[in-house]
Amino acid sequence: MATTACFIIVSRNNIPIYEAEVGSAAKREDSAQLHQFILHASLDIVQDLAWTTSAMFLKAVDRFNDLVVSVYVTAGLHTRLMLLHDSRNDDGIKSFFQEVHELYIKTILNPLYLPGSRITSSHFDTKVRALARKYL
């Protein structure tokens, strides 16, 4: 079954520091821009929800047609890991977020990484895509 999934990491200052189309569905030319637009439109909702709950994993914060936005908010830095998807696998999505969060922590602890800058590591990208295939 083909899935649509777009994953993005947004810093505390609402700056995207990592973006990837991780779904297995056939790519349309305009779908990447639409997915980014939906995710960025959900940032205000996420900002409000993040302060009303102590949970890090926010299941379905926004919907667009058959696509759902799920979010994982990191503690302390308030970095948002956002996933636009069409699957209903909450446990898999939560596991995906937790493992990507661990990868993110390892990346920001690297002394050569400048906090708030784009994550351009091919190793990070490969690991995120492997986790997406595994859990999504």
C-alpha positions in Angstrom: 0.0 0.0 0.0 1.4 3.4 -1.0 1.5 6.0 1.7 1.9 9.8 1.6 4.3 11.2 4.1 6.2 14.4 4.5 8.4 14.9 7.5 9.8 18.2 8.7 11.8 19.5 11.7 11.0 23.0 12.7 13.2 25.0 15.2 11.9 27.1 18.0 12.0 30.1 15.7 9.7 28.5 13.2 12.6 27.9 10.8 12.6 24.5 9.0 15.9 22.8 9.6 15.2 19.5 7.9 12.6 18.4 5.3 12.0 15.1 3.5 9.3 13.4 1.5 9.4 9.9 3.1 6.2 8.3 1.7 6.1 5.5 -0.8 3.3 7.0 -3.0 4.1 8.2 -6.5 5.4 11.8 -6.4 3.4 14.5 -8.1 5.2 17.7 -9.2 3.2 20.0 -7.0 2.7 17.7 -4.0 5.9 18.7 -2.2 4.9 22.4 -2.1 1.3 21.4 -1.0 2.7 19.2 1.8 5.0 22.0 3.1 2.1 24.5 3.0 -0.1 22.2 5.0 2.6 21.6 7.6 3.5 25.3 8.0 -0.2 26.2 8.3 -0.4 23.8 11.2 2.4 25.6 13.2 -0.1 28.0 15.0 -2.2 25.1 16.1 0.9 23.2 17.4 2.1 26.3 19.2 -1.2 26.6 21.1 -1.4 22.9 21.9 2.2 22.6 23.1 1.6 24.9 26.0 -1.7 23.2 27.1 -0.4 19.6 27.5 2.6 17.9 28.9 2.6 15.2 26.2 5.3 15.3 23.7 3.4 13.3 21.0 0.4 15.2 19.7 -1.5 12.7 17.5 -3.7 14.5 15.0 -3.4 18.3 15.4 -4.7 19.2 11.9 -6.4 17.6 8.9 -6.5 18.4 5.2 -8.7 16.1 3.0 -7.4 12.6 3.9 -4.0 13.9 5.2 -3.3 14.2 8.9 -0.6 16.2 10.7 1.0 14.5 13.7 3.5 16.3 15.8 6.2 15.5 18.4 7.4 18.5 20.5 10.8 18.2 22.1 11.2 19.2 25.7 13.3 22.3 26.5 14.1 23.4 22.9 10.5 23.2 21.7 11.6 21.9 18.4 8.7 20.4 16.4 9.0 17.2 14.5 6.0 17.3 12.1 4.7 14.5 9.9 2.0 14.8 7.3 0.6 11.4 6.6 -2.4 9.4 5.4 -1.9 6.3 7.6 -3.7 5.4 10.8 -0.8 3.7 12.6 -0.4 5.8 15.8 2.0 3.4 17.5 4.3 3.3 14.5 4.2 7.1 14.1 5.0 7.5 17.8 8.0 5.1 17.5 9.2 6.9 14.4 9.1 10.2 16.3 10.9 8.8 19.3 13.8 7.3 17.2 14.1 10.5 15.1 14.2 12.5 18.3 17.2 10.4 19.4 18.9 11.0 16.1 18.2 14.7 16.4 19.7 14.8 19.9 22.8 13.1 18.6 23.1 15.7 15.8 22.7 18.8 18.0 25.2 17.4 20.5 27.8 17.2 17.7 30.3 20.1 18.4 30.5 20.9 14.7 26.7 21.5 14.4 25.6 25.1 14.7 22.4 25.2 16.7 19.4 26.3 14.6 21.1 25.6 11.2 19.8 23.2 8.6 20.6 19.6 9.0 22.5 18.6 5.9 24.0 15.3 7.0 23.5 12.5 4.5 23.8 10.1 7.4 20.9 11.8 9.2 18.8 11.7 6.1 19.5 8.1 5.4 18.6 7.1 9.0 15.3 9.1 8.9 14.3 7.5 5.6 15.1 4.0 7.0 13.0 4.7 10.1 10.2 5.9 7.8 10.3 2.7 5.9 10.3 0.7 9.1 7.5 2.4 11.0 5.4 4.2 8.4 
